[in-house]
Amino acid sequence: MTWPDGPDPFIDHYITGVLYPHSALEEVRVLVVICVVVSWVGLYLLSRHRTTTQRS
């Protein structure tokens, strides 16, 4: 098995153009960043909430 050239050949070969069109690459990147940030903020808020309820 040979991999296509590029910095991220797996994504270029199996994901881009299959799960989303090449023309939506920037939008998908922005959406992924937003999802990661929201999940980290949610995790922070959840852990903060748990520590304040345990103290009470």
mmCIF file of the N, C-alpha and C atoms, coordinates in Angstrom:
data_MODEL
# 
_entry.id   MODEL 
# 
loop_
_atom_site.group_PDB 
_atom_site.id 
_atom_site.type_symbol 
_atom_site.label_atom_id 
_atom_site.label_alt_id 
_atom_site.label_comp_id 
_atom_site.label_asym_id 
_atom_site.label_entity_id 
_atom_site.label_seq_id 
_atom_site.pdbx_PDB_ins_code 
_atom_site.Cartn_x 
_atom_site.Cartn_y 
_atom_site.Cartn_z 
_atom_site.occupancy 
_atom_site.B_iso_or_equiv 
_atom_site.pdbx_formal_charge 
_atom_site.auth_seq_id 
_atom_site.auth_comp_id 
_atom_site.auth_asym_id 
_atom_site.auth_atom_id 
_atom_site.pdbx_PDB_model_num 
ATOM 1   N N  . MET A 1 1  ? 0.842   -1.180 0.000  1.00 0.00 ? 1  MET A N  1 
ATOM 2   C CA . MET A 1 1  ? 0.000   0.000  0.000  1.00 0.00 ? 1  MET A CA 1 
ATOM 3   C C  . MET A 1 1  ? 0.883   1.238  0.000  1.00 0.00 ? 1  MET A C  1 
ATOM 4   N N  . THR A 1 2  ? 0.603   2.160  -0.860 1.00 0.00 ? 2  THR A N  1 
ATOM 5   C CA . THR A 1 2  ? 1.350   3.409  -0.896 1.00 0.00 ? 2  THR A CA 1 
ATOM 6   C C  . THR A 1 2  ? 0.438   4.550  -0.474 1.00 0.00 ? 2  THR A C  1 
ATOM 7   N N  . TRP A 1 3  ? 1.018   5.525  0.201  1.00 0.00 ? 3  TRP A N  1 
ATOM 8   C CA . TRP A 1 3  ? 0.272   6.684  0.675  1.00 0.00 ? 3  TRP A CA 1 
ATOM 9   C C  . TRP A 1 3  ? 0.485   7.841  -0.279 1.00 0.00 ? 3  TRP A C  1 
ATOM 10  N N  . PRO A 1 4  ? -0.526  8.682  -0.479 1.00 0.00 ? 4  PRO A N  1 
ATOM 11  C CA . PRO A 1 4  ? -0.333  9.874  -1.296 1.00 0.00 ? 4  PRO A CA 1 
ATOM 12  C C  . PRO A 1 4  ? 0.606   10.851 -0.592 1.00 0.00 ? 4  PRO A C  1 
ATOM 13  N N  . ASP A 1 5  ? 1.244   11.688 -1.373 1.00 0.00 ? 5  ASP A N  1 
ATOM 14  C CA . ASP A 1 5  ? 2.168   12.672 -0.806 1.00 0.00 ? 5  ASP A CA 1 
ATOM 15  C C  . ASP A 1 5  ? 1.395   13.783 -0.111 1.00 0.00 ? 5  ASP A C  1 
ATOM 16  N N  . GLY A 1 6  ? 2.023   14.400 0.854  1.00 0.00 ? 6  GLY A N  1 
ATOM 17  C CA . GLY A 1 6  ? 1.427   15.534 1.546  1.00 0.00 ? 6  GLY A CA 1 
ATOM 18  C C  . GLY A 1 6  ? 1.661   15.447 3.040  1.00 0.00 ? 6  GLY A C  1 
ATOM 19  N N  . PRO A 1 7  ? 1.351   16.535 3.753  1.00 0.00 ? 7  PRO A N  1 
ATOM 20  C CA . PRO A 1 7  ? 1.601   16.554 5.191  1.00 0.00 ? 7  PRO A CA 1 
ATOM 21  C C  . PRO A 1 7  ? 0.665   15.639 5.971  1.00 0.00 ? 7  PRO A C  1 
ATOM 22  N N  . ASP A 1 8  ? -0.537  15.390 5.480  1.00 0.00 ? 8  ASP A N  1 
ATOM 23  C CA . ASP A 1 8  ? -1.484  14.528 6.176  1.00 0.00 ? 8  ASP A CA 1 
ATOM 24  C C  . ASP A 1 8  ? -2.154  13.606 5.160  1.00 0.00 ? 8  ASP A C  1 
ATOM 25  N N  . PRO A 1 9  ? -1.439  12.612 4.693  1.00 0.00 ? 9  PRO A N  1 
ATOM 26  C CA . PRO A 1 9  ? -1.942  11.802 3.579  1.00 0.00 ? 9  PRO A CA 1 
ATOM 27  C C  . PRO A 1 9  ? -3.202  11.006 3.900  1.00 0.00 ? 9  PRO A C  1 
ATOM 28  N N  . PHE A 1 10 ? -3.372  10.555 5.135  1.00 0.00 ? 10 PHE A N  1 
ATOM 29  C CA . PHE A 1 10 ? -4.564  9.772  5.463  1.00 0.00 ? 10 PHE A CA 1 
ATOM 30  C C  . PHE A 1 10 ? -5.822  10.616 5.282  1.00 0.00 ? 10 PHE A C  1 
ATOM 31  N N  . ILE A 1 11 ? -5.813  11.823 5.841  1.00 0.00 ? 11 ILE A N  1 
ATOM 32  C CA . ILE A 1 11 ? -6.977  12.702 5.728  1.00 0.00 ? 11 ILE A CA 1 
ATOM 33  C C  . ILE A 1 11 ? -7.197  13.104 4.275  1.00 0.00 ? 11 ILE A C  1 
ATOM 34  N N  . ASP A 1 12 ? -6.122  13.454 3.584  1.00 0.00 ? 12 ASP A N  1 
ATOM 35  C CA . ASP A 1 12 ? -6.249  13.840 2.172  1.00 0.00 ? 12 ASP A CA 1 
ATOM 36  C C  . ASP A 1 12 ? -6.838  12.719 1.326  1.00 0.00 ? 12 ASP A C  1 
ATOM 37  N N  . HIS A 1 13 ? -6.482  11.497 1.636  1.00 0.00 ? 13 HIS A N  1 
ATOM 38  C CA . HIS A 1 13 ? -6.895  10.368 0.806  1.00 0.00 ? 13 HIS A CA 1 
ATOM 39  C C  . HIS A 1 13 ? -8.268  9.810  1.192  1.00 0.00 ? 13 HIS A C  1 
ATOM 40  N N  . TYR A 1 14 ? -8.536  9.684  2.491  1.00 0.00 ? 14 TYR A N  1 
ATOM 41  C CA . TYR A 1 14 ? -9.745  8.985  2.939  1.00 0.00 ? 14 TYR A CA 1 
ATOM 42  C C  . TYR A 1 14 ? -10.873 9.886  3.445  1.00 0.00 ? 14 TYR A C  1 
ATOM 43  N N  . ILE A 1 15 ? -10.580 11.129 3.824  1.00 0.00 ? 15 ILE A N  1 
ATOM 44  C CA . ILE A 1 15 ? -11.602 11.977 4.444  1.00 0.00 ? 15 ILE A CA 1 
ATOM 45  C C  . ILE A 1 15 ? -12.034 13.110 3.510  1.00 0.00 ? 15 ILE A C  1 
ATOM 46  N N  . THR A 1 16 ? -11.075 13.939 3.083  1.00 0.00 ? 16 THR A N  1 
ATOM 47  C CA . THR A 1 16 ? -11.391 15.069 2.210  1.00 0.00 ? 16 THR A CA 1 
ATOM 48  C C  . THR A 1 16 ? -11.888 14.555 0.869  1.00 0.00 ? 16 THR A C  1 
ATOM 49  N N  . GLY A 1 17 ? -13.025 15.059 0.463  1.00 0.00 ? 17 GLY A N  1 
ATOM 50  C CA . GLY A 1 17 ? -13.629 14.613 -0.783 1.00 0.00 ? 17 GLY A CA 1 
ATOM 51  C C  . GLY A 1 17 ? -14.558 13.430 -0.603 1.00 0.00 ? 17 GLY A C  1 
ATOM 52  N N  . VAL A 1 18 ? -14.483 12.777 0.565  1.00 0.00 ? 18 VAL A N  1 
ATOM 53  C CA . VAL A 1 18 ? -15.364 11.648 0.860  1.00 0.00 ? 18 VAL A CA 1 
ATOM 54  C C  . VAL A 1 18 ? -16.429 12.090 1.859  1.00 0.00 ? 18 VAL A C  1 
ATOM 55  N N  . LEU A 1 19 ? -16.004 12.605 3.020  1.00 0.00 ? 19 LEU A N  1 
ATOM 56  C CA . LEU A 1 19 ? -16.953 13.058 4.037  1.00 0.00 ? 19 LEU A CA 1 
ATOM 57  C C  . LEU A 1 19 ? -17.404 14.497 3.812  1.00 0.00 ? 19 LEU A C  1 
ATOM 58  N N  . TYR A 1 20 ? -16.565 15.293 3.186  1.00 0.00 ? 20 TYR A N  1 
ATOM 59  C CA . TYR A 1 20 ? -16.908 16.675 2.859  1.00 0.00 ? 20 TYR A CA 1 
ATOM 60  C C  . TYR A 1 20 ? -16.177 17.046 1.572  1.00 0.00 ? 20 TYR A C  1 
ATOM 61  N N  . PRO A 1 21 ? -16.759 17.971 0.799  1.00 0.00 ? 21 PRO A N  1 
ATOM 62  C CA . PRO A 1 21 ? -16.123 18.326 -0.474 1.00 0.00 ? 21 PRO A CA 1 
ATOM 63  C C  . PRO A 1 21 ? -14.842 19.148 -0.262 1.00 0.00 ? 21 PRO A C  1 
ATOM 64  N N  . HIS A 1 22 ? -13.964 19.100 -1.233 1.00 0.00 ? 22 HIS A N  1 
ATOM 65  C CA . HIS A 1 22 ? -12.715 19.861 -1.171 1.00 0.00 ? 22 HIS A CA 1 
ATOM 66  C C  . HIS A 1 22 ? -12.988 21.355 -1.002 1.00 0.00 ? 22 HIS A C  1 
ATOM 67  N N  . SER A 1 23 ? -14.087 21.826 -1.571 1.00 0.00 ? 23 SER A N  1 
ATOM 68  C CA . SER A 1 23 ? -14.396 23.254 -1.505 1.00 0.00 ? 23 SER A CA 1 
ATOM 69  C C  . SER A 1 23 ? -14.781 23.715 -0.099 1.00 0.00 ? 23 SER A C  1 
ATOM 70  N N  . ALA A 1 24 ? -15.120 22.789 0.791  1.00 0.00 ? 24 ALA A N  1 
ATOM 71  C CA . ALA A 1 24 ? -15.536 23.138 2.156  1.00 0.00 ? 24 ALA A CA 1 
ATOM 72  C C  . ALA A 1 24 ? -14.423 22.939 3.171  1.00 0.00 ? 24 ALA A C  1 
ATOM 73  N N  . LEU A 1 25 ? -13.187 22.819 2.724  1.00 0.00 ? 25 LEU A N  1 
ATOM 74  C CA . LEU A 1 25 ? -12.079 22.509 3.617  1.00 0.00 ? 25 LEU A CA 1 
ATOM 75  C C  . LEU A 1 25 ? -11.910 23.551 4.716  1.00 0.00 ? 25 LEU A C  1 
ATOM 76  N N  . GLU A 1 26 ? -11.929 24.828 4.376  1.00 0.00 ? 26 GLU A N  1 
ATOM 77  C CA . GLU A 1 26 ? -11.743 25.882 5.383  1.00 0.00 ? 26 GLU A CA 1 
ATOM 78  C C  . GLU A 1 26 ? -12.886 25.890 6.383  1.00 0.00 ? 26 GLU A C  1 
ATOM 79  N N  . GLU A 1 27 ? -14.114 25.700 5.924  1.00 0.00 ? 27 GLU A N  1 
ATOM 80  C CA . GLU A 1 27 ? -15.264 25.675 6.833  1.00 0.00 ? 27 GLU A CA 1 
ATOM 81  C C  . GLU A 1 27 ? -15.173 24.496 7.787  1.00 0.00 ? 27 GLU A C  1 
ATOM 82  N N  . VAL A 1 28 ? -14.735 23.367 7.297  1.00 0.00 ? 28 VAL A N  1 
ATOM 83  C CA . VAL A 1 28 ? -14.592 22.177 8.142  1.00 0.00 ? 28 VAL A CA 1 
ATOM 84  C C  . VAL A 1 28 ? -13.507 22.409 9.189  1.00 0.00 ? 28 VAL A C  1 
ATOM 85  N N  . ARG A 1 29 ? -12.411 23.017 8.795  1.00 0.00 ? 29 ARG A N  1 
ATOM 86  C CA . ARG A 1 29 ? -11.339 23.319 9.754  1.00 0.00 ? 29 ARG A CA 1 
ATOM 87  C C  . ARG A 1 29 ? -11.838 24.241 10.858 1.00 0.00 ? 29 ARG A C  1 
ATOM 88  N N  . VAL A 1 30 ? -12.580 25.277 10.485 1.00 0.00 ? 30 VAL A N  1 
ATOM 89  C CA . VAL A 1 30 ? -13.124 26.206 11.473 1.00 0.00 ? 30 VAL A CA 1 
ATOM 90  C C  . VAL A 1 30 ? -14.097 25.479 12.398 1.00 0.00 ? 30 VAL A C  1 
ATOM 91  N N  . LEU A 1 31 ? -14.944 24.638 11.847 1.00 0.00 ? 31 LEU A N  1 
ATOM 92  C CA . LEU A 1 31 ? -15.905 23.880 12.642 1.00 0.00 ? 31 LEU A CA 1 
ATOM 93  C C  . LEU A 1 31 ? -15.202 22.948 13.631 1.00 0.00 ? 31 LEU A C  1 
ATOM 94  N N  . VAL A 1 32 ? -14.130 22.315 13.209 1.00 0.00 ? 32 VAL A N  1 
ATOM 95  C CA . VAL A 1 32 ? -13.373 21.425 14.093 1.00 0.00 ? 32 VAL A CA 1 
ATOM 96  C C  . VAL A 1 32 ? -12.747 22.228 15.234 1.00 0.00 ? 32 VAL A C  1 
ATOM 97  N N  . VAL A 1 33 ? -12.183 23.378 14.927 1.00 0.00 ? 33 VAL A N  1 
ATOM 98  C CA . VAL A 1 33 ? -11.591 24.224 15.971 1.00 0.00 ? 33 VAL A CA 1 
ATOM 99  C C  . VAL A 1 33 ? -12.657 24.672 16.962 1.00 0.00 ? 33 VAL A C  1 
ATOM 100 N N  . ILE A 1 34 ? -13.816 25.073 16.466 1.00 0.00 ? 34 ILE A N  1 
ATOM 101 C CA . ILE A 1 34 ? -14.910 25.485 17.350 1.00 0.00 ? 34 ILE A CA 1 
ATOM 102 C C  . ILE A 1 34 ? -15.337 24.325 18.252 1.00 0.00 ? 34 ILE A C  1 
ATOM 103 N N  . CYS A 1 35 ? -15.463 23.141 17.694 1.00 0.00 ? 35 CYS A N  1 
ATOM 104 C CA . CYS A 1 35 ? -15.849 21.969 18.490 1.00 0.00 ? 35 CYS A CA 1 
ATOM 105 C C  . CYS A 1 35 ? -14.830 21.669 19.580 1.00 0.00 ? 35 CYS A C  1 
ATOM 106 N N  . VAL A 1 36 ? -13.566 21.767 19.258 1.00 0.00 ? 36 VAL A N  1 
ATOM 107 C CA . VAL A 1 36 ? -12.520 21.500 20.246 1.00 0.00 ? 36 VAL A CA 1 
ATOM 108 C C  . VAL A 1 36 ? -12.558 22.543 21.363 1.00 0.00 ? 36 VAL A C  1 
ATOM 109 N N  . VAL A 1 37 ? -12.680 23.815 20.991 1.00 0.00 ? 37 VAL A N  1 
ATOM 110 C CA . VAL A 1 37 ? -12.721 24.886 21.991 1.00 0.00 ? 37 VAL A CA 1 
ATOM 111 C C  . VAL A 1 37 ? -13.950 24.734 22.888 1.00 0.00 ? 37 VAL A C  1 
ATOM 112 N N  . VAL A 1 38 ? -15.110 24.471 22.302 1.00 0.00 ? 38 VAL A N  1 
ATOM 113 C CA . VAL A 1 38 ? -16.328 24.308 23.092 1.00 0.00 ? 38 VAL A CA 1 
ATOM 114 C C  . VAL A 1 38 ? -16.203 23.110 24.037 1.00 0.00 ? 38 VAL A C  1 
ATOM 115 N N  . SER A 1 39 ? -15.601 22.027 23.577 1.00 0.00 ? 39 SER A N  1 
ATOM 116 C CA . SER A 1 39 ? -15.450 20.863 24.450 1.00 0.00 ? 39 SER A CA 1 
ATOM 117 C C  . SER A 1 39 ? -14.503 21.161 25.606 1.00 0.00 ? 39 SER A C  1 
ATOM 118 N N  . TRP A 1 40 ? -13.416 21.891 25.362 1.00 0.00 ? 40 TRP A N  1 
ATOM 119 C CA . TRP A 1 40 ? -12.495 22.243 26.447 1.00 0.00 ? 40 TRP A CA 1 
ATOM 120 C C  . TRP A 1 40 ? -13.150 23.190 27.443 1.00 0.00 ? 40 TRP A C  1 
ATOM 121 N N  . VAL A 1 41 ? -13.912 24.159 26.946 1.00 0.00 ? 41 VAL A N  1 
ATOM 122 C CA . VAL A 1 41 ? -14.616 25.078 27.849 1.00 0.00 ? 41 VAL A CA 1 
ATOM 123 C C  . VAL A 1 41 ? -15.652 24.308 28.664 1.00 0.00 ? 41 VAL A C  1 
ATOM 124 N N  . GLY A 1 42 ? -16.382 23.402 28.031 1.00 0.00 ? 42 GLY A N  1 
ATOM 125 C CA . GLY A 1 42 ? -17.353 22.589 28.740 1.00 0.00 ? 42 GLY A CA 1 
ATOM 126 C C  . GLY A 1 42 ? -16.701 21.732 29.806 1.00 0.00 ? 42 GLY A C  1 
ATOM 127 N N  . LEU A 1 43 ? -15.574 21.132 29.486 1.00 0.00 ? 43 LEU A N  1 
ATOM 128 C CA . LEU A 1 43 ? -14.848 20.320 30.461 1.00 0.00 ? 43 LEU A CA 1 
ATOM 129 C C  . LEU A 1 43 ? -14.382 21.172 31.633 1.00 0.00 ? 43 LEU A C  1 
ATOM 130 N N  . TYR A 1 44 ? -13.883 22.357 31.362 1.00 0.00 ? 44 TYR A N  1 
ATOM 131 C CA . TYR A 1 44 ? -13.439 23.266 32.418 1.00 0.00 ? 44 TYR A CA 1 
ATOM 132 C C  . TYR A 1 44 ? -14.610 23.656 33.316 1.00 0.00 ? 44 TYR A C  1 
ATOM 133 N N  . LEU A 1 45 ? -15.734 24.033 32.719 1.00 0.00 ? 45 LEU A N  1 
ATOM 134 C CA . LEU A 1 45 ? -16.898 24.432 33.505 1.00 0.00 ? 45 LEU A CA 1 
ATOM 135 C C  . LEU A 1 45 ? -17.438 23.263 34.321 1.00 0.00 ? 45 LEU A C  1 
ATOM 136 N N  . LEU A 1 46 ? -17.455 22.085 33.749 1.00 0.00 ? 46 LEU A N  1 
ATOM 137 C CA . LEU A 1 46 ? -17.923 20.903 34.461 1.00 0.00 ? 46 LEU A CA 1 
ATOM 138 C C  . LEU A 1 46 ? -17.022 20.584 35.650 1.00 0.00 ? 46 LEU A C  1 
ATOM 139 N N  . SER A 1 47 ? -15.716 20.640 35.448 1.00 0.00 ? 47 SER A N  1 
ATOM 140 C CA . SER A 1 47 ? -14.791 20.346 36.545 1.00 0.00 ? 47 SER A CA 1 
ATOM 141 C C  . SER A 1 47 ? -14.874 21.420 37.619 1.00 0.00 ? 47 SER A C  1 
ATOM 142 N N  . ARG A 1 48 ? -15.071 22.659 37.215 1.00 0.00 ? 48 ARG A N  1 
ATOM 143 C CA . ARG A 1 48 ? -15.215 23.747 38.185 1.00 0.00 ? 48 ARG A CA 1 
ATOM 144 C C  . ARG A 1 48 ? -16.505 23.584 38.990 1.00 0.00 ? 48 ARG A C  1 
ATOM 145 N N  . HIS A 1 49 ? -17.558 23.188 38.315 1.00 0.00 ? 49 HIS A N  1 
ATOM 146 C CA . HIS A 1 49 ? -18.833 22.979 38.992 1.00 0.00 ? 49 HIS A CA 1 
ATOM 147 C C  . HIS A 1 49 ? -18.741 21.825 39.988 1.00 0.00 ? 49 HIS A C  1 
ATOM 148 N N  . ARG A 1 50 ? -18.071 20.765 39.616 1.00 0.00 ? 50 ARG A N  1 
ATOM 149 C CA . ARG A 1 50 ? -17.925 19.607 40.505 1.00 0.00 ? 50 ARG A CA 1 
ATOM 150 C C  . ARG A 1 50 ? -17.107 19.954 41.747 1.00 0.00 ? 50 ARG A C  1 
ATOM 151 N N  . THR A 1 51 ? -16.067 20.771 41.596 1.00 0.00 ? 51 THR A N  1 
ATOM 152 C CA . THR A 1 51 ? -15.243 21.116 42.756 1.00 0.00 ? 51 THR A CA 1 
ATOM 153 C C  . THR A 1 51 ? -15.993 22.045 43.695 1.00 0.00 ? 51 THR A C  1 
ATOM 154 N N  . THR A 1 52 ? -16.831 22.933 43.168 1.00 0.00 ? 52 THR A N  1 
ATOM 155 C CA . THR A 1 52 ? -17.579 23.843 44.044 1.00 0.00 ? 52 THR A CA 1 
ATOM 156 C C  . THR A 1 52 ? -18.716 23.110 44.746 1.00 0.00 ? 52 THR A C  1 
ATOM 157 N N  . THR A 1 53 ? -19.322 22.106 44.119 1.00 0.00 ? 53 THR A N  1 
ATOM 158 C CA . THR A 1 53 ? -20.393 21.363 44.780 1.00 0.00 ? 53 THR A CA 1 
ATOM 159 C C  . THR A 1 53 ? -19.840 20.394 45.812 1.00 0.00 ? 53 THR A C  1 
ATOM 160 N N  . GLN A 1 54 ? -18.624 19.923 45.650 1.00 0.00 ? 54 GLN A N  1 
ATOM 161 C CA . GLN A 1 54 ? -18.036 19.021 46.618 1.00 0.00 ? 54 GLN A CA 1 
ATOM 162 C C  . GLN A 1 54 ? -17.634 19.760 47.884 1.00 0.00 ? 54 GLN A C  1 
ATOM 163 N N  . ARG A 1 55 ? -17.302 21.026 47.761 1.00 0.00 ? 55 ARG A N  1 
ATOM 164 C CA . ARG A 1 55 ? -16.899 21.829 48.927 1.00 0.00 ? 55 ARG A CA 1 
ATOM 165 C C  . ARG A 1 55 ? -18.106 22.194 49.785 1.00 0.00 ? 55 ARG A C  1 
ATOM 166 N N  . SER A 1 56 ? -19.280 22.296 49.183 1.00 0.00 ? 56 SER A N  1 
ATOM 167 C CA . SER A 1 56 ? -20.472 22.719 49.922 1.00 0.00 ? 56 SER A CA 1 
ATOM 168 C C  . SER A 1 56 ? -21.064 21.604 50.746 1.00 0.00 ? 56 SER A C  1 
# 
